[in-house]
Amino acid sequence: MVPKHMFLTRGVGVHREKLTSFEEALRSAGIAYCNLVTVSSIFPPDCKIIPRKRGEKLLNPGEITFCVMARSETNERNRLISASIGLAIPTGRESHYGYLSEHHAYGETDEEAGDYTEDLAAQMLATTLGIDFDPDAAWKEREQVFKMGGKIVRTQNITQSAIGKPNLWTTVVACGVFIPPENVLVEESSKPRRKKSQK
């Protein structure tokens, strides 16, 4: 199975039980009703990123659902946690694969964690494309090198952060969720067909 559709989502959950806080984070992300299987970091060739609302409608309760997930949790008061997924898509995406990266951290803002995951994904893709870059340069500087080289066309991230509350567990998740190809076929076959206009 090679997915052709994916959506990005994020969520946060708070509860006195650690597991329940994770469940609440998945509900917040709109994917708690699926049996999630985490996979590694390849964004398939010719895969489209679709809006979260459409993606949620294409999943079925109890379905085995593959995703790239970042997750972080804390029960410490005022502790900043974050979870982020970065994405790098190459030029010629119809035949070349991209990269997804996951990162979870303490003490990093949305922007810091998001920039880091974009950078990670872009670096992984750059090494497979033979792009020369300085690994010690700042992300914004490398980003320009990658994009000006014409081989990496797009990078983005989705990030969720939260601050821990006293006597409660706080969990954050960020996910890239793959849609089973057969679910998209079912959606397309159920769309009403347009009638041809008669002249």
C-alpha positions, 0 to 999 in steps of 0.5 A: 500500500502506497498512500496518495493522500495525507493530512496534518493534525495536532492536539493537546489533552489534559487529565489526571491520568497519563493515558487519558491525557493522551486519549484527549490529545488524540481526540483534539487531533480528530484521530482517536477513533482509529487504531494508529500505527506509527511509521517512519519518515517517507512522504510517498511520491505523488502524495497530496496533502489534504485538509484535516476535515476532509481527511477525518471524513475519509477514516473509519472507526477502528481502522488500522491507520498509519501515521508519523507521530510526535508526542510529548507529555509532562505532569510538571507545573509550568513545563513547556512541551512541544511536538512537531512534524516537519515535511520536505517535498522535492521538485518532481514529487510525482516520481520522487519521495519526500521526508517527514520528521518528528520531534518532541521537546521540552522548553521549545516554543511552537516556532522553535520546534517547528523550524527544527523539524522543517530543518530536519526533514529538509536536511534528510531530503537534501542528502538523498538529492546530493545538495551541498549545504553547511550543517552548521548554518542557521535554518533560514540560511539553509532553507534559502540554499535548498530552495534556490537549488531548485530540488526542494520545492516546499517545506512546512510543519505542524506543531503543538505546544502546551504548558504543564498544569499542577497535579495533571498530565498534559500531552501534545501530539502532532501527526501526519496521517495517511489515508488508505487508498481504497477510502479515497476510491470509495469517496470518489465513487460516491460523488454525484456525476455531473450530467453532460449538457445537451446542445 
